[in-house]
Structures are given as structure tokens and as C-alpha cells.
Amino acid sequence: MKRLLLAGAAALALPVLGVAAQAQAQLLLSANDNKMVLDNGVVRTLRDPAPDTLSIFDLSASPPSLRAEIPVPTSVVGPPTSIAITPDERLALVTANQRPNPAEPGRLTPGNSLSVIDLTATPPRIAATLPTGAGPAGVTINRAGTMALVANRADGSVSVFRLHNGQVTPAGKVDIGPVSSEVSHVAFTPDGRHALVTRTGDHMINVLQMDGEKVVKLDREITAGVRPYALVVAPDGRWAVVANLGRGTGDADSVSLLDLTKEPYRVVDTASVGQTPEGLAVSPDGRHVAVTVMNGSNKPPGSPFHGPGLVRLLRVEAMRLSVVAEARVGTWAQGAAFAPDGRTLFVGNMVDKDISVLRLEDGRLTEAGPRLKVSGGSAALRIAHRGGR
């Protein structure tokens, strides 16, 4: 059975940029949630929260400098992949899985929109708010910068957007599964011909195929581990890694390696990484994957499963995964992102309201400098890699 997407809807026009504006810095973006806090191992929703924010760091400075911090709706609910940046660094797309319920202060309701951020403005600004399905979560942009996909966690679908000549156009929706499937993240392969979609609610990964502007859900359903969540694809497109979130019961959880060199795609290896793997990042050279592991840092201090937040580094070689290093990070760690040089790793810490800066050298992870402060819990991270990675 295949489901076909047909394009259509109204476009958003953005200003044409001059030559001077095209000299872009290397950017690190952090989406910061101010609605939800962790109180002695219990997640609470604030009644009158400060606005969520987007922090924009310039990585060409040392240490990285905060270029701007602007109000942008976002959410810690869903995988920490709720930001995507166009290859030319002109636009960022940010989802908000949950938003305050105006009828019930202190409670949340599924969001239904995507914020389009003009990164060339001074300061950067929300240029438009576009409709999505219910509970938008992970978002991805293809390497060509022509299409974006958004996983709708409370809708069982993926929303499609066309990017062309400075315009972002809603282009319909692909049904993936029932609402209970909890469609959480979607990631393109580098050639833009396929995308992988995680279904946290029913433990599956689907494959989408692109044919021009048509997006088709294929019949292939891949089985990884318990509750597949975040997912990254290697720069050369040979493999993908998915974080299996688990049930949060204190047991060791895993990440799985998918072989994308053969069709149909399939899981070929799985490695144990500890409690609750949240965020993933692949190094630019495709040799390593970093995974943030809650490790019980989100549990009460008296819990037998309580521990410090960790990031673990895995080597990918000959279609096998092996854990080669680890480092401590903050509490309730979320997103991870490698700098373009592949030697610096950033990890967002929700409770600490900051970003850990780590150095990868000789196969070891060490602290590389003071943490970067942000105005809210860092719920998602994304690096703007030139060349469309």
C-alpha cells in the first residue's frame, strides 16, 4: 500500500539577499523551553512561564558568542530535533510540540505550527508561522535546501514544506500511522531520495520515497528497539542510527544501526548505551555518533536508578557499533551537535539551562571550556553545516 502526497497551498516570501549577506557564520541554534521544569524527578508545567526562546551562537568566535536570543515557541516534548537550518543559513525552522492551553493555565495542549526564522535579519526574527499537523516534533531539511519534513507526533503524519527562492510553502501531509504511533522524527538521506520516520508509540521505522515533489510512504516497516525516537543519517548516506528511548523504567536502553546500502533498508546492529537515550549527533567525517543519555538524571535523587547525565560516543565501523568514550553532562540532557570541524561536541542541558562544550581528541571526550548559558531549558540543538549536511 502506498500513500501519495500532492502539493498545494500558499507561499511565504522572504527578502532577496545581497552578496554581502551571503557570507554566513557557522551557527549553533538552541531551542529553549520555559514551560516545563523538573522538580525532584517530576516534570511540572509552569502556570505563568516566560516565553520560550531561540539562542543563536556564532561558532566562528572562540569561545562561541551569543549573536541573538529571541522569543520562539518550542517544546521539550518529543525528540530534541525540533530545529532545522537551511544549508545557506538564511532560515531556521522550529517546531513546538506543546503550547500553553489558554483555557487552562498551567496545562499544555498539542501545538500545530512551525516557526520560520529569518536568520539574516538584525536581530533574527520570526518571518512566518505555518500550519502543521497536531504535535509537530522532529524537523528536517534536505541537502538541496528544497524540501522540509515535520513529524506530527499527535497526528500520525508527516507535514511537507517546499523551499524555493526564499519561499516556504506548506505542501500537504503524508499519513504514516494512527495517532498512537507517535510519529516523532523524520530524517532525509543525503541524496534526498528517501527519508526515515520514527514511530515511538508502536516501535517501528517507516521509509518515505521522494519523486520530485511527490512524497510516498513505502510498505517497508523496520523494527529497531523499544520506542525509536531520534534518528541521524551518515554524511555519505551509508547508514543511519536510531535512539531507542525505552520505557524509562531504569533498564539499559539502546541505539540501533541501519544499513542503507541495500534495499530494503534493515537494522544490522544494536548497542546498549544506558538509560533513556535522547539526542543523537553524527560527526562530519561519519566515524562517530554521540548520544545523550539521561542515565537517571531525570529521576528523584533517592531513586535507585538516579545517576549523572552522560553523553556516550560510539564508533561506526564495518556496519558495527561500539561505545568508545563518555563524558558527564548536565541534568535531563537533550540535544547534541558536532561543530563542522568534528572536534567539538555541544550538548544541551534542560535543567541547567546551558550547553556543555566537549572536545573530541584521540578518541576521548573532555570538557573544552565553560558552558554556554541560554535563557531556558535547552530542548533541541542544531548546527548549520555548510554543504547541506
Buried (B, 14 or more C-beta within 10 A) or exposed (E): EEBEBEBEEEBBEBEEBEEEBEEBBBBBBBBBBBBBBBEEBEEEBEEEBEBBBBBBBBBEEEEBEBBBBBBBBBBBBBBBBBBBBBBBBBBBBBBBBBBBEEEEEEEBBBBBBBBBBBBBBEEBBBBBBBEBBBBBBBBBBBBEBBBBBBBBBBBBBBBBBBBEEBBBBBBBBBBBBEBEBBBBBBBBBBEBEBBBBBBBBBBBBBBBBBEEBEBBBBEBBBEBBBBBBBBBBBBEBBBBBBBBBBEBEBEEBBBBBBBBEEEEBEBBBBBBBBBBBBBBBBBBEBBBBBBBBBBBBBBEEEEEBBBBBBBBBBBBEEEEBEBBBBBBBBBBBBBBBBBBEBBBBBBBBBBBBBBBBBBBEEEEBEEBEEBBEBBBBBBBBBBBBEEBB
